[in-house]
């Protein structure tokens, strides 16, 4: 663990050298683009080479090469102008002070394993840092083919998960330099980020790296890719690429990756992400299904989902909305089918995981987020809880999923939700939540959503 002392309030000394961050008007210090590991293309991450001088950490680092997000029509456009490059293993740290030992919250972004970046404005953690007096960390990791291609002689697969492990090891070793407590680390993620976290819960290599886990809308029903499916996706990718992926440009990689995704997608593009964790590969050796082994020792778990997850993927899409006009289907049947799919992908597997963790003696809490904004076709959709936790008004100003909701109302209710997340990170219990009587198959604890007038209905 790093012990050298910084020479200024906006500096920190980590294992590879000294960093200089940026002091903000709100009294926080932000360190951006901090390298936590290095890796050549399709190779596992390795420790960073030390640097001799003070390293500037006031600008965001490169993000993993990626196509536009398919959820842009729901969340709004992400931040423009970020550099995309192979060398993307970096993170952001936000801290009130580099002294002390505060709880730490590490964010893993979602994006179907092909899009996303910790430096998107959606994922700014300053509200959590200020309100909870915690240290916030957000990581970038390899996505798409660069992170999840499994191809003999080229890529072993699951490199993105190895990146996340490397980031958590870096946090364990270095977070004290930012005023964080390495023994009080909570990892939280949403969508593919929560699915990643479920994978981390299953890895013996992750034991001791975090104490608590918050899984927001993990699509656990999609499971893990089988080796046969991974091999098929690799064939689609190499056929589209037409050259050695180790020497192709990043633009060629992303183009071939997109072609493979289109070829592999199901009706309406709703199939499982083609580039995703593969069972039995690398750090998932020995794991072939959920929820087997998803019980890292001494990890408290908070897991949940939104009321209408599938709305983000289906509502307003011409390629699926036409189904409502077919005889014997109509809107009512369409909505019922969406609900069934949502339960199979999100709801039921999340509660099953809660059961497995509770049976293993873990402290477990579950939730459902029901808030639906006025003037929105998306309702309580996938991603709807994110503005209540991360980002600011500017980042979410163009989010169609928020409809006509006022930011003041979102921020007010968000304060309660952030308090619950922060309380869980600090002492393992989500403060302010109402406990309900446990039901069959629901796990050790069932907790309703945070109370908010005219905002949330009680969980069923």
SEDRENKOL-381655 format. One record per residue (C-alpha): x, y, z. Coordinates in steps of 0.2 Angstrom, whole numbers, plus 2048, in hexadecimal, padded with zeros to 3 digits. Example, Ala and Ser with C-alpha at 12.3 -4.5 7.8 and 13.67 -1.06 7.14 Angstrom:
residues 2
83E7EA827/8447FB824/
END
This chain:
residues 460
800800800/8068117FB/80E81B80A/81682A802/80F83B806/8088477F9/80F8597F9/7FF8627F5/7EC85F7F9/7E985B7E6/7F784E7E5/7F783B7EA/80582F7E9/80181E7E2/80B80E7DF/8118147CE/8158277D3/80E8377D7/7FD83E7D0/7F68507CF/7E48527CF/7D88607CD/7D08697DC/7BE86E7D8/7B387C7DF/7AA8707EA/7B986B7F4/7BC85B7EB/7CB8557E3/7C984B7D2/7D78407CB/7D383B7B9/7DB82F7AD/7E48267BA/7EC8167B3/7E98077BE/7F17FA7B2/7F87F87A0/7F47EB793/7F97E8781/7EB7E3775/7E37D377A/7EF7D0789/7EB7D079B/7EE7E07A5/7FF7E37AE/8057EF7BB/8088017B5/81A8077B2/81F8147BF/8208267B9/82E8317C0/8268427C1/8158487C7/8088417BB/7FA84D7B6/7E98457BA/7DD8547B5/7D884C7A5/7CD83D7A1/7D782E79A/7D282578A/7C381A78A/7C1809782/7BD80A76F/7AA80876C/79B80C761/78D818766/782811774/77180A770/76B812780/76E82377A/75C825775/758821788/766829792/76A837786/77B83A77D/78B836787/799842789/7A2846778/7B4848775/7BB83A77F/7CA831777/7C881F773/7D7814773/7DE802778/7E780A786/7D780D791/7DB8057A2/7D98157AC/7CD81B7BA/7C682B7C3/7C882E7D5/7BD83C7DE/7C183F7F0/7BD84C7FD/7CF84B804/7DE840802/7DF83F815/7D4833820/7CD82281C/7BC823814/7B181680C/7B48137FA/7A78117EC/7AE8097DC/7A280B7CC/7A27FF7BE/7988077AF/78C7FD7A4/78A7FD791/7867EB78B/7997E878C/79C7F277C/799804782/79B810790/7A981979A/7AB81F7AC/7AF8307A5/79D83279E/7948407A7/7878347AC/79382C7B8/79A83A7C1/79A8367D4/79D8477DC/78B8477E4/78F8367EC/7A083C7F2/79984C7FA/78A845802/792836809/7A483C80C/7AB82D802/7B882A7F5/7B08267E4/7B981C7D6/7B38197C5/7BD80D7B9/7BF80B7A6/7C27F979F/7C37F178E/7B37EE785/7AC7E5776/7B87DA76D/7C77E2775/7C17DC786/7B67CD783/7BC7C5773/7C17B3776/7CC7AC767/7D979F768/7EA7A6765/7E47B8766/7DA7BC776/7D67B1785/7C57BA788/7BF7C3798/7CC7D0797/7C07DD79D/7BD7D47AD/7D07D27AF/7D07E57AD/7C37E77BB/7CD7DC7C6/7DD7E67C3/7D37F67C7/7CD7EF7D8/7DF7E97DC/7E57FB7D8/7D78027E4/7DC7F67F2/7EE7FB7F0/7ED80E7ED/7DC8157F3/7E381A804/7ED8277FB/7DD82F7F7/7D582E808/7CC81E805/7CB80E810/7D17FF806/7C77F4812/7B77FD80F/7B57FC7FC/7A37FA7F4/7A27F67E2/7937FB7D9/78D7FA7C7/77E7FA7BB/7797EF7AD/7897E77A5/7927EF7B4/7877E67C0/7897D67B6/79C7D87B7/79A7DA7CA/7917CA7CA/7A07C27C1/7AC7CA7CE/7A17C27DC/7A57B17D4/7B87B47D3/7C37AD7E0/7D07BA7DA/7C47C87E0/7C37C37F2/7C97D07FE/7C87DE7F1/7B77E57F6/7AB7E3805/79A7E77FD/7927E67EC/7837F07E5/77C7E87D5/7707F37CB/7667EB7BE/7727DD7BA/76C7D37AB/7707C27B3/7637B97A9/76F7BB79A/77C7B07A4/78D7AE79D/7927AA78B/796798787/7A679377F/79D78E770/79479F76F/7A47A8772/7AC79F763/79E7A3758/79F7B575C/7B27B5759/7AE7AD747/7A27BB744/7AE7C8749/7BD7C1740/7B37BF730/7AE7D1731/7BF7D7735/7C87CE728/7DA7D072F/7E47CC73F/7DA7D574D/7EB7D8756/7F17E4749/7E07EC743/7DC7FE747/7CF801755/7C3808748/7C47F773F/7C27EE74F/7B27F8754/7AB7F6742/7AE7E3742/7A77E2754/7977EB74F/7957DF740/7967D074B/78A7D8757/77D7DB749/7807C9743/77D7C1754/76F7CC75A/75D7C575C/74D7CD756/74D7DF759/75F7DE75F/75A7D8770/7667C9771/7737C777E/7837D277C/78E7C8770/79E7CE779/79C7CA78B/7A47BF799/7A67AD793/7A479F79F/7B47957A4/7C07A279C/7CD7AA7A6/7C77B17B7/7B77A77B5/7BF7977B4/7B478A7BB/7A47947BA/79778F7AE/7867967B4/77D7A27C0/77C7A37CF/7897967D3/79779C7DD/7927AF7DD/7967B07F0/7A67B87F3/7AA7B7806/7A57C5811/79C7D0804/78C7D9808/7807DA7F8/7737E67F3/76B7E17E3/75C7E77D9/7537EC7C9/7477F97C2/7347F57BF/7357F67AC/7467F27A7/7427ED795/73A7FD791/74C80478D/74F7F7780/73E7F7778/73380677A/73481276B/73D806760/73580474F/73D7F374D/7337ED75C/7247F975E/71C7F274E/7187E2757/70B7EC761/7017EE750/7007DB74C/6F07D274F/6EE7C875F/6FD7D2767/6F97E476A/7007EF777/6FA7E5786/7027D5780/7127DF77B/7137E678D/7117D4795/71E7CD78A/72A7DB78F/7277D87A1/72A7C57A0/73B7C8797/7407D57A4/73C7C97B2/7467BB7AA/7557C67A6/7557D27B5/7497CF7C3/7497BC7C7/75C7B97C5/75F7C87D0/7547C17DE/75C7AF7DB/76D7B77DE/7677BF7ED/7617AE7F3/7717A67F0/77B7B47F9/76F7B3808/7707A0809/7837A280A/7817AE819/7847BE810/77A7CE815/76F7D1806/7627DF801/7577E07F2/74E7EE7EA/7437F37DB/7438047D4/73280A7CF/73381C7CB/72C8217BA/72E8337B4/71F83C7AC/71F83F799/72B831796/72782178B/734817795/72D8177A7/73780E7B4/7448087A7/7558017A7/76180F7AD/75481A7B4/75C81A7C6/76C8207BF/7688337C0/7638317D2/77582B7D6/7828317CA/7848407BE/77D8517BF/76F85B7B7/77A8607A8/77E84D7A5/76C8487A5/76485779D/76184E78D/75C83D793/74B83878B/74782C799/74583A7A5/73784179C/72F8517A4/73784D7B5/73F85C7BE/75185B7C3/74D8627D4/7418537D7/74E8477D1/75B84E7DC/75084E7EB/74B83C7E9/75D8387E4/76383E7F5/7598307FD/75F8237F1/7718297F3/76F828805/76A816804/7798127F9/78581C804/77F814814/78180380C/793807807/79780D819/78F800824/7867F3819/7747F981C/76A804810/76481281B/753818819/74B809811/73C800816/73D7EE81A/72F7E2813/72B7D1819/7367C4810/72D7BA803/7317A97FC/7407A97F0/7447BC7F3/7537BA7FD/7577BE80F/7517D080E/7457D9803/7457EC804/73A7F77FB/7408067F1/7448177FA/7348207FE/7308307F4/7208397F2/7188357E2/72882D7DC/72981B7E1/71C80E7E4/71E8007F0/7277F17EA/71B7E37E7/
END
